[in-house]
Amino acid sequence: MIQEMNITLTTDKRLKQEHHMILRFVAHLFSVVFHPLFIPFYVVAFLVYYHPSYFSGISFYTKFEILRSVAFNTILFPAFALLVMKGLGFVRSVFLHSRQDRIGPYLANMIFYFWMARVFFNFKPELTPVLATFMTGVFLTTAAGLIANIYSKISMHAIGCGGLLGIFIIIMNSNSMLMTWPLSIAILITGIVCTSRLMVSDHTQKEIYSGLVVGLICQFAAAIVIL
C-alpha cells in the first residue's frame, strides 16, 4: 500500500511538472508573438486592412508600402541594431535581462520610431493622422521607457500592450468604427502577455503595471497634441 502511495505521489508530481512546463512554453510563445517590436506592425496592419474608413480609398500598393516601411523601421532595423550591439559587446544578451543592456536598444529604437512618425506626418494630408499619432505615441513611450529604466526595469512587453490599448481606445472615442471586439481582444492579449511575463521573467507586478500606464499615457498625450 505504501508503494502504491509512493507511485501515486510520483505520478502527481510528474503531471504537475509537465503542466508547469506547458504553461511556461505557452507563456514564452505569447512573449515572442507579442514582442514589443511587433506591436506597431500589428496596429498599423489592423488600421490599414480592417478599418472601414481610414484607408478605404488607398490602393493595395500604397497599403503594402505602408506596411513595408513599418516592418523595416520598427522590426528589422531595431533587431539588426540589437544584433550589432551584441556583436560589439554593448549588450550582454539579446534578451536584455539587465537595465544596462536596455539603454542602447532604447536609444536606437527612438531614432527609428521618430523617423517613422516623421514619414507619417509628411503624408498626413493623404493618410489618416491616426498613423502619425500612433507612431508619435510609440516614440514618446520609448523615451519614457528609457527614463524609467534609470530607476527600474520597466516591462517592455507591458509598455507595448499599453500602447496597443491606448490607440484602440483613441479609435473607439473617435467613433470611426465599432471597436467592441478589437478592444476586447486587445484587453485579452494584454492580460495574457502581462501574465506570461510574470511567469517567465523576473519582472515584478509594479514593473508590469507601470509599463501599462506608461504606454497608455503616452498614446493619450500624442492624441491630445495631434488629433
C-alpha positions as CSV (number, residue, x, y, z in Angstrom):
1,M,0.0,0.0,0.0
2,I,2.8,2.4,0.8
3,Q,4.4,1.5,-2.5
4,E,1.2,2.4,-4.3
5,M,1.0,5.7,-2.5
6,N,4.6,6.5,-3.5
7,I,3.8,5.7,-7.1
8,T,0.7,7.9,-7.0
9,L,2.7,10.8,-5.5
10,T,5.4,10.4,-8.1
11,T,2.8,10.4,-10.9
12,D,1.1,13.5,-9.5
13,K,4.5,15.3,-9.2
14,R,5.4,14.4,-12.8
15,L,2.0,15.6,-14.0
16,K,2.4,18.9,-12.2
17,Q,5.9,19.3,-13.7
18,E,4.6,18.6,-17.2
19,H,1.7,21.0,-16.7
20,H,4.1,23.7,-15.4
21,M,6.3,23.2,-18.5
22,I,3.4,23.5,-20.8
23,L,2.3,26.8,-19.2
24,R,5.8,28.2,-19.4
25,F,6.0,27.2,-23.1
26,V,2.7,29.0,-23.8
27,A,3.9,32.0,-21.8
28,H,7.2,32.1,-23.8
29,L,5.2,31.7,-27.1
30,F,3.0,34.7,-26.3
31,S,6.0,36.7,-25.2
32,V,7.6,36.1,-28.6
33,V,4.4,36.6,-30.7
34,F,3.5,39.8,-28.9
35,H,7.1,41.1,-28.5
36,P,7.1,44.9,-28.3
37,L,8.9,45.1,-31.6
38,F,5.9,43.6,-33.4
39,I,3.1,45.7,-31.7
40,P,3.5,48.7,-34.0
41,F,3.3,46.5,-37.1
42,Y,0.2,44.7,-35.8
43,V,-1.6,48.0,-35.1
44,V,-0.8,49.5,-38.5
45,A,-1.8,46.3,-40.2
46,F,-5.1,46.5,-38.4
47,L,-5.7,50.1,-39.4
48,V,-4.7,49.6,-43.0
49,Y,-6.7,46.4,-43.7
50,Y,-9.6,46.4,-41.2
51,H,-10.6,50.0,-40.5
52,P,-13.6,50.7,-42.7
53,S,-12.9,54.4,-43.5
54,Y,-9.3,55.4,-42.8
55,F,-7.9,53.6,-45.9
56,S,-10.9,53.0,-48.0
57,G,-9.6,55.0,-50.9
58,I,-6.0,53.8,-50.7
59,S,-4.6,51.4,-53.3
60,F,-3.3,47.9,-52.5
61,Y,0.2,49.0,-53.4
62,T,0.1,52.0,-51.1
63,K,-1.1,49.8,-48.2
64,F,1.7,47.4,-48.9
65,E,4.3,50.2,-49.0
66,I,3.0,51.5,-45.6
67,L,3.3,48.1,-44.0
68,R,6.7,47.5,-45.6
69,S,8.0,50.8,-44.2
70,V,6.7,50.0,-40.8
71,A,8.2,46.5,-40.9
72,F,11.6,47.8,-41.8
73,N,11.7,50.7,-39.3
74,T,10.0,49.1,-36.3
75,I,11.1,45.4,-36.6
76,L,14.1,44.8,-39.0
77,F,16.2,47.9,-38.3
78,P,15.8,47.7,-34.5
79,A,16.5,44.0,-34.5
80,F,19.6,44.5,-36.7
81,A,20.8,47.3,-34.4
82,L,20.4,45.0,-31.4
83,L,22.5,42.3,-33.1
84,V,25.2,44.8,-33.9
85,M,25.2,46.0,-30.3
86,K,25.5,42.4,-29.1
87,G,28.4,41.7,-31.6
88,L,30.2,44.8,-30.4
89,G,29.7,43.9,-26.7
90,F,27.4,46.8,-25.9
91,V,24.8,44.4,-24.6
92,R,25.4,41.1,-22.9
93,S,22.3,39.3,-24.1
94,V,19.7,39.9,-26.9
95,F,17.1,39.2,-24.3
96,L,18.0,42.4,-22.4
97,H,17.9,41.0,-18.9
98,S,19.6,44.0,-17.3
99,R,18.7,47.7,-17.3
100,Q,22.2,48.5,-18.6
101,D,21.6,46.3,-21.7
102,R,18.4,48.2,-22.5
103,I,19.9,51.6,-22.8
104,G,21.4,51.2,-26.3
105,P,18.3,49.5,-27.8
106,Y,16.0,52.2,-26.3
107,L,18.1,54.9,-28.0
108,A,18.3,53.1,-31.3
109,N,14.5,52.5,-31.3
110,M,13.8,56.1,-30.5
111,I,15.6,57.1,-33.8
112,F,13.7,54.6,-35.9
113,Y,10.3,55.4,-34.3
114,F,10.9,59.1,-34.7
115,W,11.7,58.7,-38.3
116,M,8.6,56.6,-38.9
117,A,6.4,59.2,-37.2
118,R,8.0,61.9,-39.3
119,V,7.2,59.9,-42.5
120,F,3.6,59.7,-41.5
121,F,3.5,63.4,-40.7
122,N,4.8,64.2,-44.2
123,F,2.0,62.2,-45.7
124,K,-0.7,63.3,-43.2
125,P,-2.9,65.1,-45.8
126,E,-3.1,61.9,-47.8
127,L,-3.1,59.4,-44.9
128,T,-5.1,59.5,-41.7
129,P,-3.5,61.4,-38.8
130,V,-4.0,58.4,-36.6
131,L,-0.9,56.8,-38.0
132,A,1.2,59.8,-37.1
133,T,-0.4,59.9,-33.7
134,F,0.2,56.3,-33.0
135,M,3.9,56.4,-34.0
136,T,4.4,59.6,-32.1
137,G,3.0,57.8,-29.1
138,V,5.3,54.9,-29.7
139,F,8.3,57.3,-29.8
140,L,7.2,59.0,-26.6
141,T,6.7,55.6,-25.0
142,T,10.2,54.6,-25.8
143,A,11.6,57.9,-24.5
144,A,9.6,57.4,-21.3
145,G,10.8,53.8,-21.0
146,L,14.4,55.0,-21.3
147,I,13.9,57.4,-18.4
148,A,12.0,54.9,-16.3
149,N,14.8,52.4,-17.0
150,I,17.1,54.6,-14.8
151,Y,15.0,53.6,-11.8
152,S,13.6,50.2,-12.5
153,K,13.5,47.5,-15.2
154,I,10.1,48.5,-16.6
155,S,8.5,45.8,-18.7
156,M,8.8,46.5,-22.4
157,H,6.1,44.0,-23.2
158,A,3.7,45.8,-20.9
159,I,4.7,49.2,-22.5
160,G,3.8,47.7,-25.9
161,C,0.5,46.4,-24.7
162,G,-0.3,49.7,-23.1
163,G,0.3,51.4,-26.4
164,L,-2.0,48.9,-28.1
165,L,-4.8,49.5,-25.6
166,G,-4.2,53.3,-25.8
167,I,-4.6,53.6,-29.6
168,F,-7.6,51.3,-29.6
169,I,-9.3,53.4,-27.0
170,I,-8.5,56.5,-29.1
171,I,-10.0,55.0,-32.2
172,M,-13.1,54.0,-30.2
173,N,-13.6,57.5,-28.9
174,S,-13.3,58.8,-32.5
175,N,-16.5,56.9,-33.4
176,S,-15.0,55.9,-36.7
177,M,-15.6,52.2,-36.3
178,L,-17.2,49.7,-33.9
179,M,-14.3,48.8,-31.5
180,T,-16.1,46.3,-29.2
181,W,-14.4,43.2,-30.5
182,P,-11.0,44.7,-31.3
183,L,-10.7,46.3,-27.9
184,S,-11.9,43.2,-26.2
185,I,-9.3,41.1,-28.0
186,A,-6.6,43.7,-27.1
187,I,-7.6,43.6,-23.5
188,L,-7.4,39.7,-23.6
189,I,-4.0,39.8,-25.3
190,T,-2.7,42.4,-22.7
191,G,-3.8,40.2,-19.8
192,I,-2.2,37.1,-21.3
193,V,1.0,38.8,-22.2
194,C,1.4,40.5,-18.8
195,T,0.6,37.3,-17.0
196,S,3.2,35.5,-19.2
197,R,5.9,38.0,-18.3
198,L,5.2,37.5,-14.6
199,M,5.6,33.7,-15.2
200,V,8.8,33.6,-17.3
201,S,10.6,36.8,-16.5
202,D,12.0,38.4,-13.3
203,H,9.6,41.4,-13.6
204,T,7.6,42.5,-10.6
205,Q,4.0,43.4,-10.7
206,K,5.0,47.0,-10.2
207,E,7.2,46.9,-13.3
208,I,4.3,45.3,-15.3
209,Y,1.7,47.8,-14.2
210,S,3.9,50.8,-14.6
211,G,4.7,49.7,-18.2
212,L,0.9,49.5,-19.0
213,V,0.4,53.0,-17.5
214,V,3.3,54.5,-19.5
215,G,2.1,53.0,-22.8
216,L,-1.4,54.3,-22.2
217,I,-0.4,57.8,-21.1
218,C,2.0,58.4,-24.0
219,Q,-0.6,57.4,-26.6
220,F,-3.2,59.7,-25.0
221,A,-0.7,62.5,-24.9
222,A,0.1,62.1,-28.6
223,A,-3.6,62.1,-29.4
224,I,-4.3,65.3,-27.4
225,V,-1.5,67.1,-29.2
226,I,-2.0,65.8,-32.7
227,L,-5.7,64.9,-33.2
